């Protein structure tokens, strides 16, 4: 009896308040839609920024003619050093092959292999590449270089490039985080304001209900159910639009444009689930909570 | 709980107590065979009628020294019909709001059916209010519901089933003369009809106490007489009725107990006995009121 009664009450109130109900539905739809577009965009942007940051490396050149034992020793030292995430050895020979492939004429002209054995060291965080370099290649105030291992000829961290990458990606990440926060706040405010407005127009009704002895939850349930319905409808509408956009716009481009589809990006089913949960949860909870103000009689 | 007077509690709060006294066959007895275990207040009328409402030095201060009510002390017994009169701001509405526990007294005690209202916790207020019928000057109907649904809502909040509601409502509709307006919405009704709906809703669950705050304030004299007759009939059926009004002419003609207030103080409390009137039927009352107005 009770659930059926509440269901009927909420349906009645939606029928009797078509315009406010539609406004709530539309605002849920729009915010869900924007959120649904924004989540993948943020992810793609952050992923791209991370890709770029992964390119920050410290090159450790060895003196030419390093023996296998020396290489193994230096590798162990590098792996033990602070701020090191991974160490990749590029031997004289493999470096030569790769460079020759890129620029065959130049290397044909040189006629021999000028490259040293190199360790490509990836720092644990891009910001630490400077510290890592300083660790491996300490210059004393007197100008005497104190390389940590006698077999190391030079340590380079491509200072200018690294700085640019670190600062640019940081700006992008902060901007995206700010935008995301702003969007979430705006969505919550928009939805809660719409709910508040439609509740405000019915505050007298709530007052009367309280005066004839209705308990808070007796009044609240129909409102919560109404929020649930409108949230689900708005969310479903947004998801339908997103699905159409995905099939017609994103999927054809996914293979050619790397930015759009990343392996670690959120899957469409998960995205839908999150959006629906948000839409339904926010509107149902919003209706129930906003009502509290009018129940204090 | 200060329920020293057990009889009064049972009589005035049939829904809370488990008592099942048979309805007495006075006036329209059918209206008391509602969905709730209705104990007719008259069924156990003792020599000394129980105290339904008791104010003991109750004061209410609104904010900065605004006096709503000052040390009001009075007792209203079962089956009484009492008028609260006085100009605007004299404290009539404060008494009403104290009784529906919309506000708390700043000082003193307010008891209903022997129970101190201050002791009722917030979440129990709805259950307390189900034992009251409340009627307002501005009707306070639910605008999106029909007459039938408006009255039914008062029963729905108590958890009554549709079947019980369908069994109860026709009697109330007949009593209030609304049988033909069942499916109208409040905005399609005249003021008098809307007030009848409000009274029907207040009386739907047969509360032992009915409060009416300026029930005829928005109505013309002839319609007012009809409303007063209706309240009189409800009172004759055993319900204690408290009416706030500033229409002193009407109040005098009703020849009932009058509590007059001025700036929050009780300045007059005249028992109905001073009129020396005999019991009238509802029709007699209506005739007399019309005669005296003319």
Interface residues (C-beta under 8 A of the other chain):
Chain A: X1 X2 X5 X12 X13 X16 X17 X204 X205 X207 X208 X209 X210 X211 X212 X213 X214 X215 X216 X218 X297
Chain B: X100 X102 X123 X126 X127 X128 X129 X130 X132 X134 X140 X141 X142 X143 X144 X153 X154 X156 X157 X158 X159 X161 X162 X201 X202
